[in-house]
Amino acid sequence: MATDPLLSIAEELYSLPPAEFTGTRNQWAKQTKADGDPELAKRVGELRKPSVSAWVVNMMMRHQGEQMAQVLDLGASLRQAQSDLDGDALRELTRQRRQLTTAVTHQGRTLAAELGQKVTETVADQVQSTLHAAMVDEQAAAAVRSGMLVAALAATGVDGADVADAVVDAVAVPAAIGLTARPRSRPAPQRAERADLSVVPEPDPQPDAEQKAREAERTAAQEAVDRAVQAADDAHRRLRKATKRVKRIEAGTLQAADELDQARRRVAELEHALEGLDDEAAAAADKQERAEQRYVEAQEALEQAQAALSELG
């Protein structure tokens, strides 16, 4: 996962079954101290054993990476739809979130059983709550991706700073937030060895009913995951189309508003020019009236002068 010695040791520790954690951690602390690094030994010794629900999620990140990637990707689409205030996409993605977290939680319980750890309903609820938190909160998703949870997460409506503190407290090494747990090979289901008590050939064993039921449940859960992923992809495509349409409408609205502002400014300019022309027209009319008066007076003076000239013969 990283070159930091603490992160490297933690990556190994948090990939172990719960029963092996404490003893292995103490061995690492003892070894690092013997190697001359007491500070690292102290930090290793302080690494907390994960709760069962946190351990299940850590195992899912390592052994069921593809399904967990689907959960986190759907969560990113959900957060984007919420940010875009896209109600239709948000409702569809929320429905898919419930289906996907239920199916993946069931797969996590099956994985835990294969690893020798029984998961109660309470633990399963905590696992599903952690998946929900990772889908609605980006920092919670980064914490889950690290594979170093020590406690379950829960989505809350509290302040963002409080959520951030809770996420950091739930991760063994805060520096691992944002990193991705190293994938591990899927363990084969363990079978109890049976002593050979008879040399008489035994009939072929009948299929284990519990195993068959578990396989059927796993198949059904995988089909539910596949359907949810397909629906998520469809919703994401619709979301992209809706987002593009919103952007086009917003651009058209801005352009229309700009043109309206320009038209309003032009109208104001024309109104101002019209007022000026009205003033000029009134002044011109006054001048015309005075000129006409002077013309009439001049005509009268001309007629009088011509009459006087005629009398003088």
Summary of the structure (lengths in Angstrom):
residues: 313
radius of gyration: 41.4
end to end distance: 132.2
largest distance: 174.4
contacts: 882
relative contact order: 0.11
helix: 75%
strand: 1%
